[in-house]
Amino acid sequence: MIIFLKRLFTNKLASVGFLIILALVLTSIFASIFSPHNPLLQNLDNAYASPSATHWLGQDSLGRDIFSRIIYGSRISLKVGVFSVGIASLFGVFLGAISGYYGGWIDEILMRITDVMLAFPGILLAIAIVAILGTGIDNVIIALTIVGWKSYARLTRGQFLAEKEKDYVQASKALGFSDFRIIFIHILPNTLAPVLVAVTLGMAGMITAEAGLSFLGLGAEVGEPSWGAMLTEGRRYILLYPQLTLFPGIAIMITVLGFNLLGDGLQEILDPKKRK
């Protein structure tokens, strides 16, 4: 762990991405402390107000503080990212491990199901699922989980196909170890490096997808401080009141950039061929 942390902080991409994500996590946890105003409090007399000493990023169409809404919006983005990627990766890794280890008809069935899922454009499938289930962050998580697991299954299967032919796996079989132990104790830890990179990059994709669904009105409930919803609320007045869309857009950009930088850095750290 100490060696990993040393490599993490000596890698410029990973360290910058890690600091961005750390700041985002702390902002989300302590939103009530960092937020100067109630994100739901309306003040119609000051609708569309420009940035000021009291409201640093201005106020929206209902007079709500944009800065406070962006801070609380980080909670929604992280919640969607963590839960959707977490559930999707666990499910995908499990299926990929079973498929890659056993092969044969099990592999054929699982991979054909995966191929069918891959045939659907991800965002369109997510839109269809949310349209059926209804709006709300919980339904967005369900939709993105259903959309996201297949890439982890494919990746894990490929890693298992390469690992299961190695000597330590054959020795484990010869010693009579159970399939469960070989899969989850011996092989899986040796295949997690690329999965960890995919999870980090997947967080950026899920946060962007949530913002896209909220922008279309299929994500957060009306009034919730979602970055995507804030974009769609201000798009009609982008020339008159650019602060309505500019600052939520910057928040999305910085968050996605942080996860992408961390993912690229982890790829260099965990891949012996790219390690300097």
N, C-alpha and C positions, 0 to 999 in steps of 0.2 A: 504493500500500500504506500509506504514512504517513497519507494522508487517511482511508483506511478504518479504520485503527487509532484515529485520533483520534475519528472518529464512533462507533466501537465503545465506547470508554471514556467518551465523553460521554453515551452512552445508558444510563440507569440499568438498564433491563431486561437489555440485552445484557451490560453489565459485570458485574452480579451473576451472571447465568447463566454467563458465561465464567469467573469466579473459582471457582464451584462445580465446573465441569467440570475446570478446571485442577487443583484440589485432588484431584478424583477420579482424574485421570490420574496425578498424582504419587504418590498413595497406592497405585495399582495397580502402578506401576513399582518403587517402593521398599517394597513390602509386607514384604519380609524385614527391612527396617530398622525400619519403624513397628510391626510386629507384636511384642508382648511375649512371645508364646508360639507354639508349634507348633500350627497350627489343627487338626491331626489327632490330637494327643496326647490320650489319654483318661485320665481320673482318676475312676473310678466312686465313689470314696469321697466326692467332692465334687460328685456329680451334683445338678443344680438349685440350685447355690449362688447366693446373692444377690450383687449387685455388692459388691466389696471393693477394698481398696488394691492387692491382687495381681491380681485379675481385675475390671477396671473395670466391665464390663457383666454380670458373672456368668458362670456355666457352664451348659452344656446338659445334656440327659439322660444323656450319656456323660462328663460332666465336662470337655468341651472348652471352651476360652476363647471366649466369644461375640465379644468385641472383635476378636480375631485372625481369627476366621472371617469377620466382616464385612469386614475389610480385604482378605483374600484373595478374598472374594466379589466385590469390585470388579473383579478381573481377569476373572472369568467374564462379568460383565455387560458390561464394555467389549469383550471379545473378541466376544461375540455381537452387540453393537450395531454395532461397526466392520465386521466381516466381512459380516454379513447386509445391512446398509444399503449398504455399499460395493459388494458384488457386485450386489445388486438394483438400485441406482441406475445403475450402469454399464450393465447389461443393459437396463433400462427406458429410459434416455436414448438408447441406441443404436437400439432399436426405434422409439421415439417420433420420433427424428430422421428415420429412413428413411421412416416412415409419413407424417409431416407434409410432408416435402420432395417425395416422389414422388407421393403421392396415388393416385388410381385404384384398380386392383385390388390393388396392394400394400397400400395403406391399408385397403381393405376386409377383406382377409385378416387382417392384423395386429390391427386393431381388433376384429374379431369374436372372435379368440382372446382378446384382452384382456377383452372383454365376458363371455365364458364364465368366465374366471378371476374377474372381479368378481362374478359371480353366486353364488360360493361364499363363505360367511362365513369371513373370514380365519383366526380362531382355530380353527374347526372343521376347516378344511383342514389347518392346521398340526398339529393333534392327529392327524388321519388319517395324515399323512405320517410323523410321528415313530412312530406305532404300527406302521407298516409297516417303517420303517428300524431301529427300536429306539432305546432311550434313549442319551443321550450328547450332549455339547455340540456336537460336529461335526454330528450329525444334526439338532439344533435349528437350527443355522445354515443347513443345506440347506433345511429346511422353511420357515423364515422368509424365506429368499431367494426361494423359489418363490412364497410368498404376497405378498411385498412389491414385486416389480418393476412390477406393473401400474399403480400410481398414478403412478410416475415416467414410464412410457410415455405415459399420458394427458396428463400435465402438459406434457411435452416436445413432444408432437404439437401441442397447442394453441398453444404458443409458436412453433413452426415455421410453422404455418399463417398466423400473423400476420406473421412476419418475412420469409417468402419472397416476399411481394408488394412489399416495399420497394425503393426505387430502387437501393440498393447491391448487392442481390442480382441485380437485372436487369442492372446494369452489369457485374457479375462474369461473368454468363452471356454477355453481349455480347463481353467480352474473351476468351472461350474458356476460362475456368478450368474445371477438372474438377469433377464433382459432389462428389468427396471433399473437395476444397479448399473449395468453397462451403459444404458442410454443416459440416465440422469446424473450419475455420479462420475462416470469415466469420460464419456464422449462430450456431453453437453457443455461442461466448463471449457473445453478446448475449442468450442465453436461460437462462443459468446462475443468475441471481439468484434466481428463484423456486424453482429446483431445489435450490439451496443451503439455502434456508429449509426446504423439504420434507425434505431430508436430515437437518437438525438436529432437526426435530420427529419424523422417523422414528426417530431414535436412541432417543428416549424411548419410542416405541411398541414397538420391538423389545426393549428392556430389560424393559419391562412384560410383553411376551409371553413372554420367556424365564422370568421369575419365575413367570408363570402356569403354564407347562408344567412347570417344576420343582415347583411346588406340587402339581400333579396327578400327580407321579411320572414324568413323561415327559421331563424335562430332564436335569439333572446326574445323574451316577452316584451311587449311595448313598455317603454319606460326604463327597462334595465340598462345599466351602463355598459353595454357591449360596444367595443370599438367598431365593429362592422355596422351596428345599428346607428352609431353616431355619424358614420360616413354617409349613410343613406338619408339621415335627417338633414344633413347640411349640403347635399349635392345640388339642390335646387338654387342655393344661394352662394355657390362656390366663388363667384366673381365679386359679389357684394360683401360677403362675410367669410373670407377664406379660412378663418380660424376654426370654423365648424368642422371642416374636413382635413385641414392641414395637420393639426396636432394629433388626432386619432390615427391618421395615416403614418405619421412619424413614429408613433408608439408601435404600430404593427411592424413597420420597417425595422426598427431597432431590435424588437423581440425576435423576429425571423432571422435577422442578421446574426444575433447572438447564438442562436441554436445552430445555424449553418457554420459559423466560425468554430464553435465547439466540436461539431461533427467532423469537419475537415481536419481540425487539430487532432482529435482522437484517432482518426484514420492514420495519420502520420505516426502517432505515438504507439498504437497497437499493432501496426504492420511492420514487422522486422525489416522488410525490403525497403520501406520508406524512412525508417528511423535513421537519423544522422548520427 
